[in-house]
């Protein structure tokens, strides 16, 4: 697989290097030439726009929708697809879950990537599946203890354990890669939509529809602490890499404003509340250096926060429907987001400026999760079609 990726990357770098500059006026003139009478003029303009690549996409998308010349609209639309396939090519698809669960159907709700990136676990209505990332081979089908499916999953930082939160009000911890059940965490009275493990896998945090957020001792299966403050159902949570901080977002009552709360895990004390989202928060993630937090929301935005002060640093706007999941790239310089039905795109953003770097074409039935790999060049997505996809970023 990686030989193929390397060859494609070399080709694309050479291809992009031969292209003209990214002057908007040049791009606009080339787009108009797509409707020229001479075939040679049209083909030359198309090739030059293809060479420009990502910088030409916004203008091409607009021309494909609104240009008065039908020939320009047609050719612009074709170029959008061509460039998109180069910038965000599919490497592999995993035909995962079979849709036998009456609640989740085909949905792949969440993905958990092992710390080394060599394994990925997919969550769905028929349990959990462990995959080899490089080959696409399924290694294990486990987690069948829940008949109602899973809404959250995460590896411990040493990769030896995995936790998943279920629609049956339970969270479970397994040994990896054997799939042996280590512990069942009982106590929630609602679906568990948030779950994470400490670095060594000995402690767990869970959040549920019962508005409870708990810290557990995995060995005993007993709760250690409850974090107070939320008054709505817990939608998502994240542990900082060092395990000192816990962040959680919640469902919003009647689609009203939603808050993110941050706690000290050792004391259970709430540190601060983050205000800004106008609808429920769907996911939360820490940067690798623990200085920043990312959140996504039903208000169609992604926001980046200073974890120490609670100050909003960036608001990423552009999705046309709710944003289901977000993540930092491993180097922290970019942000990846994906959206559900009504948008159905994956987007790449510059973390420092909030500028959109890339937007995929609408795809499938909408995305439910996006997970970057540690190499910083690949990501996985899942959605409502029963598939997991491996993609490569080209820019």
MOPE-V210920 format. One record per residue. N is the residue number from 1. PSI is psi in whole degrees, 0 to 359 (none if undefined). OMEGA is omega in whole degrees, 0 to 359 (none if undefined). Layout:
n	psi	omega
N	PSI	OMEGA
N	PSI	OMEGA
This chain:
n	psi	omega
1	315	187
2	335	172
3	318	178
4	317	180
5	317	181
6	318	180
7	317	179
8	320	180
9	315	180
10	317	180
11	316	183
12	324	178
13	319	178
14	322	180
15	313	182
16	324	183
17	336	182
18	351	188
19	169	180
20	182	179
21	182	185
22	27	179
23	124	181
24	325	180
25	321	177
26	316	180
27	315	180
28	319	180
29	319	179
30	322	179
31	318	179
32	329	179
33	347	175
34	340	179
35	13	182
36	157	181
37	323	182
38	132	180
39	319	181
40	321	179
41	317	180
42	315	183
43	323	177
44	317	179
45	319	180
46	319	181
47	319	180
48	321	177
49	322	178
50	322	178
51	323	179
52	319	173
53	232	189
54	324	182
55	336	181
56	348	187
57	314	181
58	315	181
59	323	178
60	319	178
61	318	179
62	317	180
63	322	180
64	335	181
65	323	195
66	348	184
67	142	183
68	341	180
69	117	182
70	329	179
71	320	177
72	315	180
73	314	182
74	309	183
75	324	177
76	317	178
77	321	178
78	320	180
79	323	177
80	315	180
81	319	181
82	311	180
83	319	179
84	321	179
85	329	177
86	319	185
87	331	185
88	62	185
89	146	174
90	128	177
91	319	183
92	152	170
93	143	179
94	113	177
95	101	197
96	276	194
97	152	192
98	355	174
99	26	180
100	345	182
101	126	183
102	343	182
103	310	185
104	342	181
105	231	182
106	354	191
107	133	167
108	99	192
109	320	185
110	158	175
111	142	175
112	122	181
113	134	178
114	155	183
115	329	180
116	357	178
117	2	184
118	343	181
119	151	174
120	140	176
121	131	177
122	142	182
123	137	177
124	192	182
125	340	181
126	24	175
127	209	183
128	146	177
129	136	179
130	129	185
131	148	168
132	119	187
133	318	185
134	320	185
135	338	185
136	7	182
137	134	175
138	127	183
139	332	187
140	138	171
141	113	186
142	189	180
143	24	182
144	0	179
145	328	178
146	129	178
147	1	185
148	1	175
149	178	187
150	147	182
151	358	181
152	148	176
153	147	179
154	143	172
155	154	164
156	160	184
157	340	175
158	357	176
159	6	186
160	345	179
161	157	177
162	138	175
163	146	175
164	139	177
165	134	188
166	164	176
167	357	178
168	15	177
169	12	182
170	153	168
171	144	182
172	150	179
173	131	180
174	153	169
175	142	179
176	136	10
177	13	185
178	330	183
179	12	178
180	133	180
181	123	181
182	315	185
183	147	171
184	123	183
185	111	185
186	137	177
187	330	178
188	148	177
189	16	176
190	169	181
191	141	180
192	108	184
193	355	178
194	136	180
195	140	178
196	159	180
197	152	173
198	173	184
199	317	182
200	1	177
201	9	182
202	339	177
203	150	179
204	151	171
205	142	179
206	151	175
207	142	186
208	179	179
209	350	177
210	10	179
211	14	182
212	140	177
213	118	191
214	151	170
215	135	185
216	151	166
217	114	186
218	324	183
219	319	182
220	340	184
221	13	184
222	144	176
223	139	179
224	323	187
225	151	173
226	137	181
227	121	188
228	152	176
229	321	180
230	141	178
231	12	177
232	172	180
233	137	178
234	126	181
235	326	186
236	159	176
237	164	176
238	142	172
239	140	174
240	154	182
241	328	179
242	357	177
243	5	184
244	332	184
245	146	175
246	127	178
247	141	180
248	141	175
249	162	187
250	165	170
251	147	180
252	134	178
253	124	178
254	39	175
255	32	178
256	189	179
257	152	181
258	149	181
259	156	171
260	136	180
261	147	182
262	131	181
263	156	169
264	119	186
265	331	182
266	329	182
267	339	185
268	3	182
269	135	175
270	130	182
271	311	179
272	166	177
273	138	181
274	124	181
275	140	177
276	318	180
277	141	182
278	3	177
279	179	189
280	145	177
281	128	187
282	332	179
283	159	180
284	144	180
285	143	173
286	149	168
287	162	183
288	329	179
289	2	174
290	7	182
291	341	184
292	155	174
293	145	173
294	143	173
295	151	173
296	162	190
297	164	171
298	349	177
299	9	174
300	12	180
301	161	167
302	137	181
303	144	176
304	135	187
305	151	168
306	115	185
307	328	183
308	324	184
309	340	185
310	4	182
311	137	175
312	126	183
313	322	181
314	149	169
315	118	183
316	114	183
317	146	177
318	330	177
319	143	182
320	3	175
321	180	185
322	146	178
323	121	187
324	325	186
325	149	179
326	162	176
327	151	167
328	147	166
329	160	186
330	328	180
331	356	178
332	2	184
333	343	182
334	162	179
335	137	176
336	135	179
337	156	175
338	153	186
339	159	183
340	197	180
341	144	183
342	340	176
343	298	173
344	34	180
345	160	168
346	135	183
347	147	178
348	132	185
349	153	171
350	120	186
351	327	185
352	324	186
353	342	185
354	3	182
355	136	175
356	126	179
357	320	184
358	147	174
359	126	178
360	167	171
361	153	176
362	138	190
363	136	173
364	216	182
365	12	182
366	146	183
367	146	176
368	341	181
369	146	171
370	136	185
371	110	177
372	149	175
373	159	184
374	340	181
375	349	178
376	5	182
377	350	184
378	155	173
379	160	177
380	146	174
381	155	174
382	163	182
383	214	187
384	6	184
385	8	178
386	13	183
387	151	167
388	136	183
389	141	173
390	126	183
391	161	174
392	134	174
393	132	182
394	358	183
395	none	none
